[in-house]
Amino acid sequence: MNIIITGFDCDCVDVTMTNDKYKKYIRNTTTLHFAVELNDGMELSGKYTIPFAEGMTFEQMEQKIKDHFENYKNPANEKPRKVFDVPNHKETLVAIESDKEAAQTQIQLLYKDYEVQKKIRTIKDLQDKLAEGVFSTMLNNRLNELANSPTPPFTFGYTYHGGTFARNKEAFQSFAMIDEKKQIEALKVLVAENERVKKFGFTTGEFERAKSEIISRIENQYKDRDKTSSEVS
């Protein structure tokens, strides 16, 4: 069984990231985000509320998850998982959803890929993925500066290229967490920042900063390589 801890929300004591895993102590009940790959290939992921004793270590937390999920198996007559295509389109599509119980307001832009997503198999694929990472890091640094400005258009903004709600469709995506009254303002800022990059690119300083951040992240991933599953098949 392979467990990937992707994050958690909790009342924490000195929580820090070490080798891409949380290894400090936790107190009270935490909402844990994780993915579980079982031995037969079955994968579970979600957001679970699990009570942890005060002072419980990361290793004890990990073992508690294993104890809960290790007996899960795929059914004998497993139903095939269907994959539905998302058609390409030229026009701009808009969707507005509301929920009176929602705690936050969010806007999201999706520039969907025309091609079907592919796995990383070659050195060129890896180079392209790294270039995407550098691009997203530079743009996100700009969004972080806006979020921390005296008059921020949003409380949090983020941009990346990756998977969508469809299993076989990726997209360049920008989203922001905002005040309910600033939806149009935040949308304009996201569009403007994307267009500014498209027209004028980035500065050398922005590139060097992003490169340093990514190199540091890769070094940490390499240190933890024995505990990380490969996505290449």
RODO-2510 file (C-alpha; in nm, 4 decimals, decimal comma):
residues 233
     n   res          X          Y          Z
     1     m     0,0000     0,0000     0,0000
     2     n     0,1257     0,3469    -0,0893
     3     i    -0,0085     0,6535     0,0910
     4     i     0,0441     1,0052    -0,0383
     5     i    -0,0331     1,2784     0,2146
     6     t    -0,1367     1,5860     0,0179
     7     g    -0,2149     1,8166     0,3102
     8     f    -0,4412     1,8784     0,6062
     9     d    -0,6367     2,1429     0,7947
    10     c    -0,5906     2,1333     1,1688
    11     d    -0,4991     2,3045     1,4914
    12     c    -0,1269     2,2501     1,4541
    13     v     0,1838     2,2865     1,6605
    14     d     0,4827     2,4058     1,4570
    15     v     0,3870     2,2311     1,1346
    16     t     0,6616     2,2418     0,8712
    17     m     0,7270     2,0644     0,5433
    18     t     1,0162     1,8165     0,5421
    19     n     1,0829     1,6121     0,2280
    20     d     0,7289     1,6823     0,1057
    21     k     0,5727     1,5282     0,4170
    22     y     0,4390     1,6825     0,7353
    23     k     0,6475     1,5414     1,0215
    24     k     0,5694     1,7683     1,3145
    25     y     0,3063     1,7083     1,5762
    26     i    -0,0678     1,7615     1,5552
    27     r    -0,3276     1,8166     1,8235
    28     n    -0,7063     1,7765     1,8174
    29     t    -0,9087     1,6494     1,5203
    30     t    -0,7730     1,7232     1,1758
    31     t    -0,9231     1,7120     0,8288
    32     l    -0,6720     1,5139     0,6284
    33     h    -0,6256     1,5170     0,2504
    34     f    -0,4630     1,2049     0,1094
    35     a    -0,4562     0,9518    -0,1716
    36     v    -0,4198     0,5772    -0,1145
    37     e    -0,2938     0,3305    -0,3752
    38     l    -0,3814    -0,0245    -0,2770
    39     n    -0,1786    -0,3293    -0,3757
    40     d    -0,4168    -0,4335    -0,6539
    41     g    -0,4068    -0,0951    -0,8229
    42     m    -0,7235     0,0433    -0,6655
    43     e    -0,6910     0,4101    -0,5772
    44     l    -0,8819     0,6017    -0,3110
    45     s    -0,8583     0,9725    -0,2475
    46     g    -1,0569     1,2272    -0,0571
    47     k    -1,0922     1,4491     0,2426
    48     y    -1,1455     1,2676     0,5703
    49     t    -1,1854     1,3734     0,9317
    50     i    -0,9725     1,1539     1,1552
    51     p    -0,9190     1,2044     1,5312
    52     f    -0,5543     1,2065     1,6361
    53     a    -0,4197     1,1948     1,9869
    54     e    -0,2170     1,4908     2,1061
    55     g     0,1507     1,4430     2,0275
    56     m     0,0902     1,1790     1,7579
    57     t     0,3781     1,1676     1,5099
    58     f     0,3520     1,1583     1,1340
    59     e     0,4532     0,7909     1,1304
    60     q     0,1731     0,7041     1,3756
    61     m    -0,0732     0,9040     1,1676
    62     e     0,0383     0,7196     0,8526
    63     q    -0,0011     0,3818     1,0241
    64     k    -0,3524     0,4713     1,1357
    65     i    -0,4510     0,5332     0,7733
    66     k    -0,2964     0,2004     0,6673
    67     d    -0,4841     0,0139     0,9405
    68     h    -0,8105     0,1614     0,8157
    69     f    -0,7636     0,0972     0,4423
    70     e    -0,5433    -0,2128     0,4139
    71     n    -0,8391    -0,4537     0,3898
    72     y    -1,0081    -0,2674     0,1029
    73     k    -1,0206    -0,4628    -0,2238
    74     n    -1,1787    -0,4171    -0,5631
    75     p    -1,5064    -0,6105    -0,6092
    76     a    -1,4890    -0,9376    -0,8002
    77     n    -1,7076    -0,8048    -1,0818
    78     e    -1,5745    -0,4533    -1,0973
    79     k    -1,7666    -0,2163    -1,3214
    80     p    -1,5558    -0,0521    -1,5923
    81     r    -1,4896     0,3174    -1,5426
    82     k    -1,6153     0,5083    -1,8437
    83     v    -1,4264     0,8056    -1,9822
    84     f    -1,6288     1,0764    -2,1529
    85     d    -1,4751     1,3150    -2,4029
    86     v    -1,5116     1,6913    -2,3676
    87     p    -1,5576     1,8464    -2,7135
    88     n    -1,3485     2,1448    -2,8190
    89     h    -1,5236     2,4741    -2,8950
    90     k    -1,4345     2,8205    -3,0251
    91     e    -1,6828     3,0296    -2,8312
    92     t    -1,6406     3,1338    -2,4666
    93     l    -1,8620     2,9367    -2,2305
    94     v    -1,9723     3,0823    -1,8967
    95     a    -2,1154     2,9014    -1,5953
    96     i    -2,2358     3,0604    -1,2715
    97     e    -2,3053     2,8389    -0,9707
    98     s    -2,4177     2,9360    -0,6226
    99     d    -2,4620     2,7583    -0,2921
   100     k    -2,5994     2,9301     0,0157
   101     e    -2,3802     2,7088     0,2331
   102     a    -2,0581     2,7890     0,0458
   103     a    -1,8009     2,9507     0,2728
   104     q    -1,6029     3,1199    -0,0044
   105     t    -1,6494     3,2778    -0,3464
   106     q    -1,4277     3,1602    -0,6304
   107     i    -1,3780     3,2430    -0,9965
   108     q    -1,1984     3,0203    -1,2436
   109     l    -1,0753     3,0510    -1,6016
   110     l    -1,0060     2,7436    -1,8141
   111     y    -0,8232     2,7620    -2,1464
   112     k    -0,8806     2,4009    -2,2490
   113     d    -0,6250     2,2054    -2,4517
   114     y    -0,7270     2,0938    -2,7986
   115     e    -0,5230     1,7756    -2,7726
   116     v    -0,5807     1,4779    -2,5432
   117     q    -0,3502     1,4800    -2,2428
   118     k    -0,0487     1,2523    -2,2516
   119     k     0,1766     1,0987    -1,9902
   120     i     0,5394     1,1974    -1,9443
   121     r     0,7395     0,9313    -2,1309
   122     t     1,0365     1,1029    -2,2947
   123     i     1,3042     1,3547    -2,2023
   124     k     1,1275     1,6079    -2,4250
   125     d     0,8030     1,5508    -2,2318
   126     l     0,9901     1,6166    -1,9076
   127     q     1,1482     1,9323    -2,0493
   128     d     0,8060     2,0612    -2,1537
   129     k     0,6659     1,9875    -1,8075
   130     l     0,9537     2,1706    -1,6411
   131     a     0,9006     2,4691    -1,8706
   132     e     0,5334     2,4733    -1,7702
   133     g     0,6385     2,4685    -1,4068
   134     v     0,8725     2,7634    -1,4516
   135     f     0,6030     2,9586    -1,6365
   136     s     0,3390     2,8905    -1,3695
   137     t     0,5792     2,9760    -1,0864
   138     m     0,6664     3,3138    -1,2394
   139     l     0,3022     3,4011    -1,3006
   140     n     0,1978     3,2839    -0,9543
   141     n     0,4653     3,5003    -0,7958
   142     r     0,2996     3,7979    -0,9643
   143     l    -0,0421     3,6896    -0,8371
   144     n     0,0997     3,6521    -0,4857
   145     e     0,2304     4,0089    -0,5010
   146     l    -0,1147     4,1307    -0,6019
   147     a    -0,2787     3,9348    -0,3195
   148     n    -0,0387     4,0972    -0,0710
   149     s    -0,0746     4,4497    -0,2118
   150     p    -0,2442     4,7310    -0,0134
   151     t    -0,5604     4,6926    -0,2273
   152     p    -0,5681     4,3241    -0,3255
   153     p    -0,8157     4,2197    -0,5974
   154     f    -0,8398     3,8744    -0,4368
   155     t    -0,7312     3,6940    -0,1216
   156     f    -0,5587     3,4177    -0,3168
   157     g    -0,4788     3,3655    -0,6848
   158     y    -0,3192     3,0736    -0,8631
   159     t    -0,2467     2,9611    -1,2189
   160     y    -0,1300     2,6264    -1,3568
   161     h    -0,1607     2,3845    -1,6463
   162     g    -0,3111     2,0490    -1,5546
   163     g    -0,6110     1,8225    -1,5256
   164     t    -0,9717     1,9386    -1,5277
   165     f    -1,2975     1,7791    -1,4157
   166     a    -1,2710     1,5559    -1,7241
   167     r    -1,0280     1,2663    -1,6944
   168     n    -0,8794     1,3101    -2,0431
   169     k    -0,8774     1,6896    -2,0745
   170     e    -0,6164     1,9320    -1,9436
   171     a    -0,6241     2,3108    -1,9456
   172     f    -0,4341     2,6229    -1,8572
   173     q    -0,6244     2,7408    -1,5518
   174     s    -0,6417     3,0556    -1,3413
   175     f    -0,8534     3,0905    -1,0309
   176     a    -0,8933     3,3197    -0,7335
   177     m    -1,0603     3,3196    -0,3940
   178     i    -1,2377     3,6516    -0,3562
   179     d    -1,4788     3,8718    -0,1713
   180     e    -1,8308     3,8237    -0,3075
   181     k    -1,8414     4,1874    -0,4254
   182     k    -1,5116     4,1674    -0,6191
   183     q    -1,5902     3,8943    -0,8717
   184     i    -1,5711     4,1096    -1,1860
   185     e    -1,2652     4,2975    -1,0599
   186     a    -1,0780     3,9752    -0,9867
   187     l    -1,1785     3,8247    -1,3211
   188     k    -1,0431     4,1290    -1,5040
   189     v    -0,7138     4,1051    -1,3145
   190     l    -0,6655     3,7362    -1,4011
   191     v    -0,7380     3,7985    -1,7696
   192     a    -0,5117     4,1053    -1,7723
   193     e    -0,2204     3,9197    -1,6108
   194     n    -0,2513     3,6315    -1,8561
   195     e    -0,2577     3,8731    -2,1509
   196     r     0,0348     4,0737    -2,0127
   197     v     0,2488     3,7612    -1,9989
   198     k     0,1389     3,6618    -2,3481
   199     k     0,2447     4,0000    -2,4896
   200     f     0,5509     4,0916    -2,2845
   201     g     0,6770     3,7744    -2,1131
   202     f     0,8838     3,7850    -1,7927
   203     t     1,1986     3,9576    -1,6704
   204     t     1,5315     3,7840    -1,6099
   205     g     1,4919     3,8409    -1,2376
   206     e     1,1544     3,6678    -1,2335
   207     f     1,3021     3,3720    -1,4214
   208     e     1,5987     3,3343    -1,1838
   209     r     1,3700     3,3477    -0,8810
   210     a     1,1379     3,0809    -1,0225
   211     k     1,4301     2,8616    -1,1236
   212     s     1,5720     2,8703    -0,7702
   213     e     1,2330     2,7778    -0,6219
   214     i     1,1904     2,4825    -0,8581
   215     i     1,5445     2,3529    -0,8075
   216     s     1,4894     2,3588    -0,4313
   217     r     1,1596     2,1699    -0,4721
   218     i     1,3181     1,9058    -0,6979
   219     e     1,6054     1,8555    -0,4543
   220     n     1,3553     1,7831    -0,1761
   221     q     1,1659     1,5410    -0,4021
   222     y     1,4917     1,3632    -0,4856
   223     k     1,5730     1,3187    -0,1179
   224     d     1,2339     1,1526    -0,0753
   225     r     1,2526     0,9499    -0,3994
   226     d     1,2305     0,6103    -0,2279
   227     k     0,8871     0,7011    -0,0896
   228     t     0,7436     0,8437    -0,4118
   229     s     0,5625     0,6455    -0,6809
   230     s     0,6609     0,7052    -1,0423
   231     e     0,3902     0,8301    -1,2802
   232     v     0,5758     0,6891    -1,5813
   233     s     0,4343     0,3612    -1,7110
***
